[in-house]
Amino acid sequence: MRKLFDRVGSGGGLGRARLGLVLIGLALAALQAIAADSEQAGELYSEVQAARGESVYQQHCSACHGARLQGSPAAPLTGDAFRARWEDGGHTLDDLYYIIRSLMPNSAPGSLSKAQYADVVAYILKVNGYPAGAAELVPNAAAMKAVTLQPH
């Protein structure tokens, strides 16, 4: 590092300014990575949203997935089977949202609003132990693709 400063120092003030800009850029990149990691770790939805999602779930989903998301006759949305399917490090939050939005409810796929589907996903996350935060889960594919579902 000393050699780098010596070389920059020989270039005068302009070299130091460039080095300063590079260091600022690296610091900003590190902060963005830290922010992404904290978003990845949780706080993907709000408690209020999960409560709305529970209401939508009970009305449109529980007949097939069970009152407690345990499955029967449809796939469980909690427990070991859910974790094995979704928390394998290869599925994003958008994958889960897309499947639910595209295929559910079974009797009328795509019949809910995007916000209602996001609310149901928030409820599923809550039941599976993902922590709530202040912000709501927004049905935005790019943002949800950035979140990989992980064991926690």
GIHUMO-V767146 format. One record per pair of residues at least 24 apart in sequence whose C-alpha atoms are under 8 Angstrom apart, sorted by sequence separation. I is the first residue (numbers start at 1). J is the second residue. D is the distance in Angstrom with one decimal. If there is no record, write none. Layout:
i=(I | I)
j=(J | J)
d=(D | D)
This chain:
i=(97 | 115 | 96 | 114 | 61 | 61 | 60 | 78 | 77 | 94 | 78 | 79 | 78 | 94 | 95 | 93 | 94 | 92 | 93 | 92 | 93 | 94 | 92 | 93 | 69 | 92 | 93 | 92 | 93 | 91 | 92 | 90 | 91 | 89 | 90 | 56 | 89 | 88 | 89 | 87 | 88 | 53 | 56 | 57 | 86 | 87 | 88 | 53 | 56 | 86 | 87 | 53 | 54 | 53 | 54 | 57 | 52 | 53 | 51 | 52 | 53 | 83 | 50 | 53 | 54 | 49 | 50 | 53 | 50 | 52 | 50 | 51 | 49 | 50 | 49 | 50 | 46 | 50 | 45 | 44 | 47 | 44 | 45 | 46 | 47 | 43 | 44 | 45 | 46 | 47 | 49 | 42 | 43 | 44 | 45 | 46 | 49 | 42 | 43 | 44 | 45 | 46 | 42 | 43 | 45 | 46 | 42 | 43 | 44 | 45 | 46 | 43 | 44 | 45 | 44 | 40 | 40 | 39 | 40)
j=(121 | 139 | 121 | 139 | 104 | 105 | 105 | 124 | 124 | 141 | 127 | 128 | 128 | 144 | 145 | 144 | 145 | 144 | 145 | 145 | 146 | 147 | 146 | 147 | 124 | 147 | 148 | 148 | 149 | 148 | 149 | 148 | 149 | 148 | 149 | 116 | 149 | 149 | 150 | 149 | 150 | 116 | 119 | 120 | 149 | 150 | 151 | 117 | 120 | 150 | 151 | 118 | 119 | 119 | 120 | 123 | 119 | 120 | 119 | 120 | 121 | 151 | 119 | 122 | 123 | 119 | 120 | 123 | 121 | 123 | 122 | 123 | 122 | 123 | 123 | 124 | 122 | 126 | 122 | 122 | 132 | 130 | 131 | 132 | 133 | 130 | 131 | 132 | 133 | 134 | 136 | 130 | 131 | 132 | 133 | 134 | 137 | 131 | 132 | 133 | 134 | 135 | 132 | 133 | 135 | 136 | 133 | 134 | 135 | 136 | 137 | 135 | 136 | 137 | 137 | 146 | 147 | 147 | 148)
d=(6.5 | 6.6 | 7.7 | 6.3 | 7.9 | 6.3 | 6.3 | 7.4 | 6.8 | 5.9 | 6.9 | 7.3 | 5.8 | 4.7 | 7.5 | 5.1 | 5.0 | 6.8 | 6.1 | 5.4 | 7.9 | 7.8 | 7.1 | 5.7 | 8.0 | 5.4 | 6.1 | 4.1 | 6.2 | 5.7 | 5.5 | 6.9 | 5.9 | 6.2 | 7.7 | 7.0 | 6.1 | 7.3 | 5.6 | 5.0 | 6.5 | 6.8 | 7.7 | 6.0 | 6.5 | 4.7 | 7.6 | 7.8 | 6.6 | 8.0 | 5.5 | 7.6 | 7.8 | 4.1 | 6.5 | 8.0 | 6.1 | 4.0 | 8.0 | 7.7 | 7.1 | 7.3 | 5.8 | 6.4 | 5.6 | 5.4 | 7.0 | 5.1 | 7.9 | 7.9 | 4.9 | 6.8 | 6.5 | 4.2 | 7.5 | 7.9 | 7.6 | 6.7 | 5.7 | 7.7 | 5.8 | 7.9 | 7.9 | 5.0 | 7.2 | 7.2 | 7.4 | 5.3 | 5.0 | 8.0 | 6.3 | 6.1 | 5.2 | 6.3 | 5.8 | 5.4 | 7.9 | 5.6 | 4.6 | 6.5 | 7.2 | 5.5 | 7.2 | 4.3 | 5.8 | 4.9 | 7.9 | 7.5 | 7.1 | 4.3 | 7.3 | 7.7 | 6.8 | 4.6 | 5.7 | 7.8 | 5.4 | 7.6 | 6.9)
